Amino acid sequence: MKKRFKARKKRKILKFRVCLFLIVMIVTFSMVFNYLYSKTLAKINNEKILKYLVSNSFNNSLNNNYLSLNNLRNSNFLFKYSLGVELKDDIITETDDDEHNTEITSDYIEDPAPSKIIDPLIYIYNSHQTEAYDKTSLEAYNITPTVMMTSYILRERLNDLGIPSLVETGNITEILKNNNWKYGSSYKASRILLEQAIANNQSLKYFIDIHRDSVSHELSTITINNLNYAKLMFVIGSEYSSYEQNLEMAKNLRSKIDEKYPGLCRGIAVKSGKGVNGVYNQDISPKAILIEVGSQYNTIEEVNNTTVIIADILFNYIKEVENA
């Protein structure tokens, strides 16, 4: 009887020690994991990812058709716009506009590679800087990409091609807050920065406002030569006297895109009437356009591939215009 009691007692002690050992192991693992996470993963943020995009990925040959982002292939930088449209003569005339609803927004993104650009020719900006892409797969890394990422990529490609370009880094949201303006005044806010940029850089000739769409991935994506691209769309306001010159530029760019990448451009949206802006600051120059690049469902690889094409098309267009 005593032997049986002692054996039972030993088994209980053994179970207790095993349980205690497992608890200590779990607690130790948790502490080590949290420590490593705070030192490494938690420090991965928008700026570090963007720095990777605009530095490492742009070291490839300019002859490449796209910029390699293999190291980010498993990360979706899901990069607004619901159109009530009516097709007419290959131009899209809008009949309704939600002025880019703000259901998906994120924080302002700092410039990952600031540098002094001498005599810039192109000014790239985002009237709706906080238009965000889906961040589901990146929530653990605290990354919320926006259309500003597209602007930074476009700038780097253009600069690599020898077209000095700069991105507006002034915070639109702060301007809206400081003036007690609503989101609908975003173009008024971006105009302030636009005019400042012109005053500070007399060399500027081209002005590009980058946005994104909110259509499905099927409608915003095309595969060309086994490579996926985010479709793009030009938007031109028609409620100012010189809009036809801006429209002509958009038509020229679209023609060049259609020639080499048929189907990549979804069209040209001409905006006017009640419920739309109708100007989009394009009255400031006959070479001012707005481009929608992809939708919230496009990956950064797809958007990047398209941005490279936009840069190349702009390069060829500017070369023709400036040498004419």
N, C-alpha and C positions, 0 to 999 in steps of 0.2 A: 504493500500500500504506500509506504513511504517512498519507495523507488518510483512508483507511478506518479506520485505527487511532485517529486523532484523533476522528473522528466517533463511533466506538464508545465512546471514553473520555468524550466529552461527554455521550452518552446515559446512561452509568452515573452520571456526576456529577449529571445532571438528576434521575434516578430517586432518587438518594441525597437530594438536596435536597428533593424532593417528599415522600419518606418522613419525613425529618426534620421538615418543616413540619407534616405530618399528626400526628406524634407530639407535637410542641409544642402543636398545637391541642387534641388530646385531653387532654393533661395540664392545659393551661390551663383548658379547659372543666370538667374534673373538679374542679380546685381551686376555681374560682368557684362551681360548683354546691354543693360541700360547704360552702363558706363561707356562701352564702346559706341553705342548709338549716339550718345550725347557728344562724343568726340569726333564722330565721323559722319554717319548717315544724317543726323539732325542738322549738320552744317551744310548739307547739299541743298541749295536753294536756287531761285531764279537766276541770280547773278552768276553763279558758278556754271550752271548749265549754259547760259547765254555766252559766257566767256569761252566755253568750249566750242560753241557753235561758230562764233565769229573770229576765233583765232585758229584752233587746230584744223577745223574742217575746211578752211579756206586756203590751206597750203597746197591743195591739189592743183594739177596743171589746169590752166585756163582752157585747154582744149577739151576737158571733160564735159560731157553733156549734162552732168549733174554733180553735186558735191556729196562726197561719201559721208554718211552718218552711221556707219555700221555699229559703232559703239553705243548708239542710242536706238538701235533698231527695235528694242523691246519696250521703249518708252513712248507713250503717245502724248505729243504736245498738241492736244486737240484744239486745234485752232477752230453775219447777222443780217440778217436781212431777209424779210419776207416780202416778195414782190406780188403786187396785183398788176399784171402786165398784159399788154396787147401788142402782138407782133405786127409790124408794118414795114415793108421794104427793108427787111433784114436789120431794122433798128427797133429797139424796144422802147415803146412810149408808155410810161407809167401812168396808171389811173388812180393808184392808191399807194400810200406809203406810211409805215408806222414810225418813221424817223429812227430806225434802229432801236428796237425795244431793249430794255436794260435788264432782262431777266438773268442773264449770265454776265456777271462783271467780276473783275478782280482788281488787285492793287496795281499801281503804277510800277513799271519795271525800269530799273536804273540802266544806264548805258553800260554794257559790259566791256567795251573797249573804246573809251573816250580818246579822241585825238584832235589836234588842230588841223583843219582842212584849209589849205590856201586856195583862194579864188574858187569856191565851190560853184558848180554849174547847176546841180540839182538839189532841191530842197524836199526832203521826205518827211511827212508828218502824219499824225493820226488824230483827227478831230474827235474820234471816239477811242481814246487810248485804252480804256478798261474793258473793251470788248474781249471777253475771255473765251478760251477754248476749253473743252472738257478736260478735267484734271483727275478723273476717276483713278487711273492707273498710277498717278503720281502723288496722290494725297499723302502717302507715307513720307514723301520727300519734301513736302511743303512747297510744291512747284505749281504755279498757276500761270501758264503762258497767255499772252495777249497778242493783239495785232502789232504791238510795238516790236515783237520778235521778228516779224516779217520785215519791218522797216530796217532793223539792224542788219539782217542778212542781205537785203537788197543793197544797202549802203556799201557793205564790204565787197560785194561782187562788182558793183559799179566802180569803186575805187581801184579794185584789182584790174579792171579793164581800162583804167586811165581816165575815167570820168569822175572828177572830184565831186563828191556828194556828202551831204550832211543830214543827220536826223534831228528833228526837233525834240529836245529833252525837257522842255518846259512842261510843267504839270497842269494839264487842262482842268482836272478836278479841283485843284487849289484855286485856280482862277474863278471857276464857277462858285466855289464856296465864298471866296473873298468878295465877290460882287453880288452874292445872294441870288445867283442865276440858277435856273433849273437846267436839267440835262438837255432840253431842247435848244439851249443857247450855246451848245458846244461849238458850233461853227463861228459864233461871235467871239468865243474865247480863243479858238485856234487862229482867228484872224489877227488878234492882238499879237500873238507870237509870230505869225506870218509876216506882218508888217515890220516887226522888230528885226526879223531875219533879213528882210530886204534892205532895211536901213543900214544894217551892219555888214551886209555882203552884196555890194553892187554888182557882183559877177553872176548872181543867180538869174537863171533864165527859165528853168523848168520846175514845176511844183506838183508833187504827187501826194495825194491824200490816200493812205492805205486803210481799207476796211476789210471785213469778212462777211460772208453770207450766212444764212441759217437754214439752208435747204438740206435735204438728205445727202448722205454720203454717195449714194448712187448718182444723184443729179450733180454733185459737185466734184466728181472724180472721173478721170479718163485714163485709160491705159494706152501708152504709145511705146512700141518696141519693148514690150514686157516691163515697162516702167510706169508706175502710177504717178499721176499729176493732179493737183488741185485745180479745178477749172477757175477761170477768172472772168470778170465782167467790168466793163468801163461804165462809169456813171457821169453824165454831163447835164448840168442844169441849163435851162433854156430861158430863164427870166432875167437876162441881161443882154445888152445890145450886141456884144461881140461873141456870143456863144457859138456861132457857126465856125469860128476859127478853132475853138477848143474841140468842137465836134469833129472837125477835119483832122486834127491831130489824132483823136481816138480812132477814127476810121483808118487812118494810115497805119497806126500801130496794129490794129486788128487785122488789116490786110496782110501785114508781114507775118503775124502769128498764124493766120489761116493757111498761108502758103507753105509754112514749114511744119506746123502742128495743127492740122485740121481738127476741129472739135474742141480744142483747148479753151477757146474763148466762147463764152455763153452769149455774148452780144454786147450791145451798147444801150444802156438805159438812159433815155432822155427825159429829164424830170421837169415838170411844171404844173401849175394849178394848185388848188386847195389841198392842204395837208402835206405838201412837200416843201422842201427848202427852195429848190428852183435855181439856186445860185452856187452854193457850196464853195464860196470864196474864189470861184473861177473867173470872176470879173476882174481879178487882180492881174491876170496875165492870159494871153491867148494860148499859152503853153501850160495851162493848169488843168489837171485831170484828177479824177477819183477812180481808184481801182479796188474792186472787191476780189480778194484772193481766197478761194476755198470757202469752207464752212466749218462749223464747230466739230464736224466729224472727220475732218482731214488730219492725217498725221503730219508731224513736222517734216518727215521725209518727202511727202507729197507736196507740201507747201514749199519746201526748199527747192525741189525740182522745178516748180513753176516759177519761183522767184528768180532762179538762174536764167530762165528763158526770158522773163520780163527785162532783166538787166541786159541781156544780149540784144534783144529787140530794140531797147532804148539806145543802146550803143550804136547800132546800125542806123537807126532813125536820126539821131543827133549828128552822126558823121555825115549823113546826106544833107541835112538841113544847114549845118554849119559850113559845109564846103560848097554849097550851092551858089 
